[in-house]
């Protein structure tokens, strides 16, 4: 028996209640239903999603598919995802065009903060996002070493051109000064440096700008909060109690300048033996998860001690970390949880449409 004909308007009404993971607004309102076919017992939807949410495209497709199957159980339903282009709006007085600006910080040095900033950047870029990586750790810029580049940025007109490494757009003080030369700056010089790197660099249109912060709770976070509205921060720590105390201070510092903490990462959580695959908790384990729960901060995941990751970081090819079958699931899980958290926040607090000012 043939299915009762179904009007597109009825399906559209259901689709109107489904939120875009980037903006949190209706996919119909945001014109992201690129194609809708209702033919007999068949419903076909082509859903447009932006590259900002690329890591969760498959999850979003499955979510919409489940919704339609629940509403129309007697139909054969197909959902196809394709790219939907939406340019970022300018943010802050400096006019940066990035949809999400994410600071990666730690309460102390030596916990792998810069590595985690690089992992996040690579993971987002591998998924299809447009990503910039800015090294704001003026006193110990390690991003150029981790990425294996010493190329110097050039000036085109009045704009600094970022270095492109594996698709990432990168800027660092380490690319502007001779190796090993110290930087001794006070607060005003730091503020000026951040303003130039953010406002005078030709970043282009970005889904994410990841900022590798200096360790500790200095005034860089305050300068960033004054220069542009940060989307949030990720705090990195190791399992030891002393490191967790510093991580708690880092969370407090971000909150003091009204920067939301989107999650904590426990680095060096355990050692994975390359020979037998057994797990050894050299520094204890699970401390960051407990601290995150106490601070009411999402826990993004743990990263193991894997000798190959250390080697690739030392050799300047940290991007290869995702090629390691042991580490890749942990790295990808952190990226996925971060993007899921951002999408959930947008759905709770949808982006308001821009106001057109009449003159």
DRENDO-1510 file (C-alpha; in Angstrom, 1 decimal, always signed):
<recs>
REC; n; res; u; v; w
REC; 1; UNK; +0.0; +0.0; +0.0 .
REC; 2; UNK; +1.4; +3.4; -1.0 .
REC; 3; UNK; +2.3; +5.8; +1.7 .
REC; 4; UNK; +0.0; +8.8; +2.1 .
REC; 5; UNK; +1.4; +11.8; +0.2 .
REC; 6; UNK; +3.4; +14.1; +2.5 .
REC; 7; UNK; +3.6; +17.8; +2.0 .
REC; 8; UNK; +7.0; +19.5; +2.2 .
REC; 9; UNK; +5.5; +22.1; +4.5 .
REC; 10; UNK; +5.0; +19.4; +7.2 .
REC; 11; UNK; +8.6; +18.2; +6.9 .
REC; 12; UNK; +9.9; +21.8; +6.9 .
REC; 13; UNK; +8.0; +22.4; +10.2 .
REC; 14; UNK; +10.0; +19.5; +11.8 .
REC; 15; UNK; +13.2; +20.8; +10.3 .
REC; 16; UNK; +12.6; +24.2; +11.7 .
REC; 17; UNK; +13.0; +22.8; +15.2 .
REC; 18; UNK; +16.5; +21.5; +14.4 .
REC; 19; UNK; +19.4; +23.8; +15.4 .
REC; 20; UNK; +22.5; +24.5; +13.4 .
REC; 21; UNK; +25.5; +23.5; +15.6 .
REC; 22; UNK; +27.4; +26.6; +14.8 .
REC; 23; UNK; +24.8; +29.4; +15.3 .
REC; 24; UNK; +22.3; +27.5; +17.5 .
REC; 25; UNK; +19.5; +28.8; +15.2 .
REC; 26; UNK; +17.0; +26.9; +13.1 .
REC; 27; UNK; +18.5; +25.3; +10.0 .
REC; 28; UNK; +15.5; +26.5; +8.0 .
REC; 29; UNK; +15.8; +30.0; +9.3 .
REC; 30; UNK; +19.6; +29.9; +8.4 .
REC; 31; UNK; +18.8; +28.6; +4.9 .
REC; 32; UNK; +20.8; +25.4; +5.5 .
REC; 33; UNK; +18.2; +23.0; +4.0 .
REC; 34; UNK; +19.7; +23.0; +0.6 .
REC; 35; UNK; +17.3; +20.4; -0.8 .
REC; 36; UNK; +14.1; +18.7; +0.3 .
REC; 37; UNK; +12.3; +16.0; -1.6 .
REC; 38; UNK; +9.1; +14.3; -0.5 .
REC; 39; UNK; +8.2; +11.7; -3.0 .
REC; 40; UNK; +5.9; +8.8; -2.1 .
REC; 41; UNK; +7.4; +7.1; +0.9 .
REC; 42; UNK; +10.7; +8.8; +0.5 .
REC; 43; UNK; +12.1; +11.9; +2.2 .
REC; 44; UNK; +15.5; +13.3; +1.1 .
REC; 45; UNK; +17.2; +16.2; +2.9 .
REC; 46; UNK; +20.4; +17.8; +1.9 .
REC; 47; UNK; +21.7; +19.6; +5.0 .
REC; 48; UNK; +24.3; +22.4; +4.7 .
REC; 49; UNK; +26.7; +22.6; +7.5 .
REC; 50; UNK; +29.6; +25.1; +8.0 .
REC; 51; UNK; +33.2; +24.0; +8.3 .
REC; 52; UNK; +33.1; +25.4; +11.9 .
REC; 53; UNK; +31.2; +22.3; +12.9 .
REC; 54; UNK; +33.1; +19.9; +10.6 .
REC; 55; UNK; +34.3; +17.6; +13.4 .
REC; 56; UNK; +30.7; +16.8; +14.3 .
REC; 57; UNK; +29.2; +16.6; +10.8 .
REC; 58; UNK; +28.5; +12.9; +11.0 .
REC; 59; UNK; +27.0; +13.2; +14.5 .
REC; 60; UNK; +24.8; +16.1; +13.4 .
REC; 61; UNK; +23.6; +14.1; +10.3 .
REC; 62; UNK; +22.7; +11.1; +12.5 .
REC; 63; UNK; +20.9; +13.4; +15.0 .
REC; 64; UNK; +18.7; +14.8; +12.2 .
REC; 65; UNK; +18.1; +11.4; +10.7 .
REC; 66; UNK; +16.9; +10.1; +14.1 .
REC; 67; UNK; +14.6; +13.1; +14.5 .
REC; 68; UNK; +13.0; +12.5; +11.0 .
REC; 69; UNK; +12.7; +8.8; +11.6 .
REC; 70; UNK; +10.9; +9.4; +14.9 .
REC; 71; UNK; +8.5; +11.9; +13.3 .
REC; 72; UNK; +7.9; +9.9; +10.1 .
REC; 73; UNK; +8.5; +6.2; +10.9 .
REC; 74; UNK; +6.7; +5.0; +7.8 .
REC; 75; UNK; +9.1; +6.8; +5.4 .
REC; 76; UNK; +12.4; +5.9; +3.9 .
REC; 77; UNK; +14.6; +8.8; +4.9 .
REC; 78; UNK; +18.0; +9.9; +3.6 .
REC; 79; UNK; +20.1; +12.9; +5.0 .
REC; 80; UNK; +23.1; +14.1; +3.0 .
REC; 81; UNK; +25.5; +16.7; +4.4 .
REC; 82; UNK; +27.2; +19.2; +2.2 .
REC; 83; UNK; +29.2; +22.4; +2.9 .
REC; 84; UNK; +27.4; +25.6; +3.7 .
REC; 85; UNK; +29.5; +28.7; +3.4 .
REC; 86; UNK; +29.1; +31.4; +6.0 .
REC; 87; UNK; +31.7; +34.1; +6.5 .
REC; 88; UNK; +32.7; +35.0; +10.1 .
REC; 89; UNK; +31.8; +38.5; +11.2 .
REC; 90; UNK; +34.4; +40.9; +12.5 .
REC; 91; UNK; +35.0; +40.8; +16.2 .
REC; 92; UNK; +36.5; +43.3; +18.6 .
REC; 93; UNK; +37.9; +46.7; +17.7 .
REC; 94; UNK; +40.7; +45.1; +15.8 .
REC; 95; UNK; +38.3; +43.5; +13.3 .
REC; 96; UNK; +39.5; +39.9; +13.5 .
REC; 97; UNK; +37.4; +37.6; +11.3 .
REC; 98; UNK; +37.2; +34.4; +13.3 .
REC; 99; UNK; +34.2; +32.5; +14.6 .
REC; 100; UNK; +35.8; +31.1; +17.7 .
REC; 101; UNK; +38.8; +32.4; +19.5 .
REC; 102; UNK; +40.1; +29.8; +21.9 .
REC; 103; UNK; +42.9; +30.4; +24.5 .
REC; 104; UNK; +44.9; +27.4; +25.7 .
REC; 105; UNK; +46.5; +28.0; +29.1 .
REC; 106; UNK; +48.0; +26.4; +32.1 .
REC; 107; UNK; +48.8; +27.5; +35.7 .
REC; 108; UNK; +52.4; +26.5; +35.2 .
REC; 109; UNK; +55.0; +25.6; +32.6 .
REC; 110; UNK; +56.1; +22.1; +31.6 .
REC; 111; UNK; +52.6; +20.5; +31.4 .
REC; 112; UNK; +52.5; +20.3; +27.6 .
REC; 113; UNK; +50.3; +23.4; +27.0 .
REC; 114; UNK; +51.8; +24.3; +23.6 .
REC; 115; UNK; +51.6; +20.7; +22.5 .
REC; 116; UNK; +47.9; +20.6; +23.3 .
REC; 117; UNK; +47.3; +23.9; +21.5 .
REC; 118; UNK; +49.0; +22.3; +18.5 .
REC; 119; UNK; +47.0; +19.1; +18.8 .
REC; 120; UNK; +43.7; +21.0; +18.9 .
REC; 121; UNK; +44.7; +23.1; +15.9 .
REC; 122; UNK; +45.7; +20.1; +13.9 .
REC; 123; UNK; +42.7; +18.1; +14.9 .
REC; 124; UNK; +40.3; +20.9; +13.9 .
REC; 125; UNK; +42.1; +21.4; +10.6 .
REC; 126; UNK; +42.2; +17.7; +9.8 .
REC; 127; UNK; +38.4; +17.7; +10.2 .
REC; 128; UNK; +38.1; +20.5; +7.6 .
REC; 129; UNK; +38.0; +23.7; +9.7 .
REC; 130; UNK; +39.9; +26.9; +8.8 .
REC; 131; UNK; +42.4; +27.3; +11.7 .
REC; 132; UNK; +44.9; +29.9; +12.8 .
REC; 133; UNK; +47.4; +29.2; +15.6 .
REC; 134; UNK; +48.9; +32.2; +17.4 .
REC; 135; UNK; +51.8; +31.8; +19.8 .
REC; 136; UNK; +51.2; +34.3; +22.6 .
REC; 137; UNK; +53.9; +32.7; +24.8 .
REC; 138; UNK; +56.4; +35.6; +24.2 .
REC; 139; UNK; +58.9; +34.4; +26.8 .
REC; 140; UNK; +59.1; +30.8; +25.6 .
REC; 141; UNK; +57.6; +30.5; +22.0 .
REC; 142; UNK; +57.7; +26.8; +21.2 .
REC; 143; UNK; +55.1; +26.6; +18.4 .
REC; 144; UNK; +57.6; +27.1; +15.6 .
REC; 145; UNK; +59.8; +24.2; +16.9 .
REC; 146; UNK; +56.8; +21.9; +17.3 .
REC; 147; UNK; +55.7; +22.7; +13.8 .
REC; 148; UNK; +59.2; +22.5; +12.3 .
REC; 149; UNK; +59.3; +25.9; +10.8 .
REC; 150; UNK; +61.7; +28.8; +10.9 .
REC; 151; UNK; +60.2; +30.8; +8.0 .
REC; 152; UNK; +60.0; +34.5; +8.7 .
REC; 153; UNK; +56.7; +36.3; +8.2 .
REC; 154; UNK; +56.7; +39.0; +5.5 .
REC; 155; UNK; +54.9; +42.3; +5.2 .
REC; 156; UNK; +52.5; +42.8; +2.3 .
REC; 157; UNK; +51.3; +46.3; +2.3 .
REC; 158; UNK; +50.6; +47.0; +6.0 .
REC; 159; UNK; +49.6; +43.4; +6.8 .
REC; 160; UNK; +51.8; +40.6; +8.2 .
REC; 161; UNK; +51.4; +37.4; +6.3 .
REC; 162; UNK; +51.1; +34.4; +8.6 .
REC; 163; UNK; +53.3; +31.4; +7.9 .
REC; 164; UNK; +51.3; +28.4; +6.6 .
REC; 165; UNK; +52.2; +25.0; +8.0 .
REC; 166; UNK; +50.2; +21.9; +7.0 .
REC; 167; UNK; +47.2; +24.2; +6.3 .
REC; 168; UNK; +47.5; +26.1; +9.7 .
REC; 169; UNK; +48.0; +29.8; +9.6 .
REC; 170; UNK; +50.7; +30.5; +12.2 .
REC; 171; UNK; +52.2; +33.5; +13.9 .
REC; 172; UNK; +54.8; +33.5; +16.7 .
REC; 173; UNK; +57.4; +35.7; +18.2 .
REC; 174; UNK; +59.7; +32.7; +17.7 .
REC; 175; UNK; +59.5; +33.4; +14.0 .
REC; 176; UNK; +60.7; +37.0; +14.4 .
REC; 177; UNK; +63.7; +36.8; +16.8 .
REC; 178; UNK; +66.9; +34.7; +16.5 .
REC; 179; UNK; +66.8; +31.3; +18.2 .
REC; 180; UNK; +67.7; +31.5; +21.9 .
REC; 181; UNK; +67.3; +35.3; +22.1 .
REC; 182; UNK; +65.3; +36.2; +25.3 .
REC; 183; UNK; +62.4; +38.6; +25.3 .
REC; 184; UNK; +62.2; +40.9; +28.3 .
REC; 185; UNK; +59.0; +42.9; +28.0 .
REC; 186; UNK; +56.7; +44.6; +30.5 .
REC; 187; UNK; +52.9; +44.6; +30.3 .
REC; 188; UNK; +52.5; +47.5; +27.9 .
REC; 189; UNK; +54.8; +45.9; +25.4 .
REC; 190; UNK; +53.0; +42.6; +25.7 .
REC; 191; UNK; +49.7; +44.3; +25.1 .
REC; 192; UNK; +51.1; +46.1; +22.0 .
REC; 193; UNK; +52.5; +42.8; +20.7 .
REC; 194; UNK; +49.2; +41.0; +21.1 .
REC; 195; UNK; +47.3; +43.8; +19.4 .
REC; 196; UNK; +49.7; +43.7; +16.4 .
REC; 197; UNK; +49.6; +39.9; +16.1 .
REC; 198; UNK; +45.8; +39.9; +16.2 .
REC; 199; UNK; +45.0; +43.0; +14.3 .
REC; 200; UNK; +47.8; +43.5; +11.8 .
REC; 201; UNK; +48.1; +39.9; +10.7 .
REC; 202; UNK; +46.3; +38.8; +7.6 .
REC; 203; UNK; +44.6; +35.8; +9.2 .
REC; 204; UNK; +41.8; +35.7; +6.6 .
REC; 205; UNK; +38.5; +34.1; +7.5 .
REC; 206; UNK; +38.9; +31.6; +10.3 .
REC; 207; UNK; +36.6; +29.1; +12.0 .
REC; 208; UNK; +39.0; +28.9; +14.9 .
REC; 209; UNK; +41.9; +30.9; +16.2 .
REC; 210; UNK; +43.8; +28.9; +18.8 .
REC; 211; UNK; +46.0; +31.0; +21.1 .
REC; 212; UNK; +48.9; +29.4; +23.0 .
REC; 213; UNK; +49.0; +31.4; +26.2 .
REC; 214; UNK; +52.1; +32.0; +28.4 .
REC; 215; UNK; +52.2; +29.7; +31.5 .
REC; 216; UNK; +50.9; +31.1; +34.8 .
REC; 217; UNK; +48.4; +33.8; +35.5 .
REC; 218; UNK; +50.0; +36.9; +34.2 .
REC; 219; UNK; +48.4; +39.9; +32.3 .
REC; 220; UNK; +48.2; +38.3; +28.8 .
REC; 221; UNK; +44.7; +37.0; +29.6 .
REC; 222; UNK; +43.7; +40.5; +30.7 .
REC; 223; UNK; +45.1; +42.0; +27.5 .
REC; 224; UNK; +43.3; +39.5; +25.3 .
REC; 225; UNK; +40.0; +40.1; +27.1 .
REC; 226; UNK; +40.4; +43.8; +26.4 .
REC; 227; UNK; +41.3; +43.4; +22.7 .
REC; 228; UNK; +38.5; +41.0; +21.6 .
REC; 229; UNK; +35.8; +38.8; +23.0 .
REC; 230; UNK; +37.3; +35.4; +23.5 .
REC; 231; UNK; +35.0; +32.5; +22.9 .
REC; 232; UNK; +36.6; +30.6; +25.8 .
REC; 233; UNK; +39.6; +28.8; +27.1 .
REC; 234; UNK; +41.0; +25.3; +27.6 .
REC; 235; UNK; +43.2; +24.6; +30.7 .
REC; 236; UNK; +45.9; +22.0; +30.5 .
REC; 237; UNK; +47.4; +20.2; +33.5 .
REC; 238; UNK; +49.1; +17.0; +34.6 .
REC; 239; UNK; +47.8; +14.5; +37.2 .
REC; 240; UNK; +50.1; +15.6; +40.2 .
REC; 241; UNK; +48.5; +17.5; +43.0 .
REC; 242; UNK; +50.8; +20.5; +42.7 .
REC; 243; UNK; +50.0; +20.8; +39.0 .
REC; 244; UNK; +46.3; +20.6; +39.7 .
REC; 245; UNK; +46.5; +23.4; +42.2 .
REC; 246; UNK; +48.1; +25.6; +39.5 .
REC; 247; UNK; +45.4; +24.6; +37.1 .
REC; 248; UNK; +42.7; +25.6; +39.5 .
REC; 249; UNK; +44.4; +29.1; +39.7 .
REC; 250; UNK; +44.4; +29.2; +35.9 .
REC; 251; UNK; +40.6; +28.5; +35.8 .
REC; 252; UNK; +40.1; +31.2; +38.4 .
REC; 253; UNK; +42.2; +33.7; +36.3 .
REC; 254; UNK; +40.2; +33.1; +33.2 .
REC; 255; UNK; +36.9; +33.5; +35.1 .
REC; 256; UNK; +38.2; +36.7; +36.7 .
REC; 257; UNK; +38.5; +38.3; +33.3 .
REC; 258; UNK; +35.1; +36.8; +32.1 .
REC; 259; UNK; +36.6; +34.1; +29.8 .
REC; 260; UNK; +34.5; +30.9; +30.0 .
REC; 261; UNK; +36.5; +27.8; +30.4 .
REC; 262; UNK; +35.3; +25.2; +27.9 .
REC; 263; UNK; +37.3; +22.3; +29.4 .
REC; 264; UNK; +40.3; +20.8; +31.0 .
REC; 265; UNK; +42.8; +18.4; +29.5 .
REC; 266; UNK; +44.9; +16.0; +31.6 .
REC; 267; UNK; +48.2; +15.6; +29.7 .
REC; 268; UNK; +50.8; +12.8; +30.6 .
REC; 269; UNK; +47.9; +11.0; +32.2 .
REC; 270; UNK; +49.5; +7.6; +32.0 .
REC; 271; UNK; +52.4; +5.9; +30.2 .
REC; 272; UNK; +51.4; +3.4; +27.5 .
REC; 273; UNK; +54.2; +0.8; +27.1 .
REC; 274; UNK; +55.1; +0.5; +23.4 .
REC; 275; UNK; +56.0; -3.2; +23.9 .
REC; 276; UNK; +53.2; -4.7; +25.9 .
REC; 277; UNK; +50.5; -1.9; +25.6 .
REC; 278; UNK; +50.0; -1.9; +29.4 .
REC; 279; UNK; +49.1; +1.3; +31.2 .
REC; 280; UNK; +51.3; +2.8; +34.0 .
REC; 281; UNK; +50.1; +5.8; +35.9 .
REC; 282; UNK; +53.5; +7.4; +36.6 .
REC; 283; UNK; +52.1; +10.7; +38.0 .
REC; 284; UNK; +48.8; +9.4; +39.3 .
REC; 285; UNK; +45.7; +9.7; +37.1 .
REC; 286; UNK; +42.2; +11.2; +37.0 .
REC; 287; UNK; +43.1; +14.3; +39.0 .
REC; 288; UNK; +42.0; +16.7; +36.3 .
REC; 289; UNK; +38.7; +14.9; +35.9 .
REC; 290; UNK; +38.0; +15.3; +39.6 .
REC; 291; UNK; +39.2; +19.0; +39.6 .
REC; 292; UNK; +37.0; +19.7; +36.5 .
REC; 293; UNK; +34.0; +18.2; +38.3 .
REC; 294; UNK; +34.6; +20.3; +41.4 .
REC; 295; UNK; +35.1; +23.5; +39.3 .
REC; 296; UNK; +32.0; +22.6; +37.2 .
REC; 297; UNK; +34.2; +22.7; +34.1 .
REC; 298; UNK; +33.8; +20.1; +31.2 .
REC; 299; UNK; +36.5; +17.5; +31.2 .
REC; 300; UNK; +37.8; +17.1; +27.6 .
REC; 301; UNK; +39.9; +14.0; +28.1 .
REC; 302; UNK; +43.3; +12.6; +28.9 .
REC; 303; UNK; +46.4; +12.3; +26.8 .
REC; 304; UNK; +48.8; +9.4; +27.4 .
REC; 305; UNK; +52.6; +9.5; +27.5 .
REC; 306; UNK; +53.5; +7.9; +24.1 .
REC; 307; UNK; +57.2; +7.9; +23.1 .
REC; 308; UNK; +56.4; +8.5; +19.5 .
REC; 309; UNK; +54.5; +11.7; +20.3 .
REC; 310; UNK; +57.5; +13.1; +22.2 .
REC; 311; UNK; +59.8; +12.2; +19.3 .
REC; 312; UNK; +57.6; +13.9; +16.7 .
REC; 313; UNK; +57.3; +17.0; +18.8 .
REC; 314; UNK; +61.1; +17.1; +19.2 .
REC; 315; UNK; +61.6; +16.6; +15.5 .
REC; 316; UNK; +59.2; +19.4; +14.6 .
REC; 317; UNK; +56.5; +17.3; +13.0 .
REC; 318; UNK; +53.9; +17.2; +15.8 .
REC; 319; UNK; +51.2; +17.1; +13.1 .
REC; 320; UNK; +52.1; +13.4; +12.6 .
REC; 321; UNK; +50.7; +12.6; +16.1 .
REC; 322; UNK; +47.4; +11.8; +14.5 .
REC; 323; UNK; +49.1; +9.1; +12.5 .
REC; 324; UNK; +49.9; +7.2; +15.7 .
REC; 325; UNK; +47.1; +4.5; +16.2 .
REC; 326; UNK; +47.7; +4.5; +19.9 .
REC; 327; UNK; +47.4; +8.2; +20.5 .
REC; 328; UNK; +44.9; +9.2; +17.7 .
REC; 329; UNK; +41.7; +8.1; +19.6 .
REC; 330; UNK; +42.7; +10.2; +22.6 .
REC; 331; UNK; +43.5; +13.3; +20.4 .
REC; 332; UNK; +40.4; +13.0; +18.3 .
REC; 333; UNK; +38.2; +12.5; +21.4 .
REC; 334; UNK; +39.4; +15.8; +22.9 .
REC; 335; UNK; +38.7; +17.7; +19.6 .
REC; 336; UNK; +35.2; +16.1; +19.3 .
REC; 337; UNK; +34.3; +16.9; +22.9 .
REC; 338; UNK; +35.4; +20.5; +22.5 .
REC; 339; UNK; +33.3; +21.1; +19.4 .
REC; 340; UNK; +30.4; +19.3; +20.9 .
REC; 341; UNK; +30.5; +21.5; +24.0 .
REC; 342; UNK; +30.7; +24.6; +21.8 .
REC; 343; UNK; +27.7; +23.4; +19.7 .
REC; 344; UNK; +25.7; +22.6; +22.9 .
REC; 345; UNK; +26.4; +26.1; +24.2 .
REC; 346; UNK; +25.3; +27.7; +21.0 .
REC; 347; UNK; +22.0; +25.7; +21.1 .
REC; 348; UNK; +21.4; +26.9; +24.6 .
REC; 349; UNK; +22.3; +30.5; +23.8 .
REC; 350; UNK; +21.7; +31.0; +20.0 .
REC; 351; UNK; +23.7; +33.7; +18.2 .
REC; 352; UNK; +21.5; +36.7; +17.6 .
REC; 353; UNK; +21.0; +37.9; +14.1 .
REC; 354; UNK; +23.0; +41.1; +13.2 .
REC; 355; UNK; +21.0; +44.3; +13.4 .
REC; 356; UNK; +20.7; +46.5; +10.3 .
REC; 357; UNK; +21.1; +50.1; +11.4 .
REC; 358; UNK; +19.0; +52.5; +9.3 .
REC; 359; UNK; +20.5; +55.8; +8.5 .
</recs>
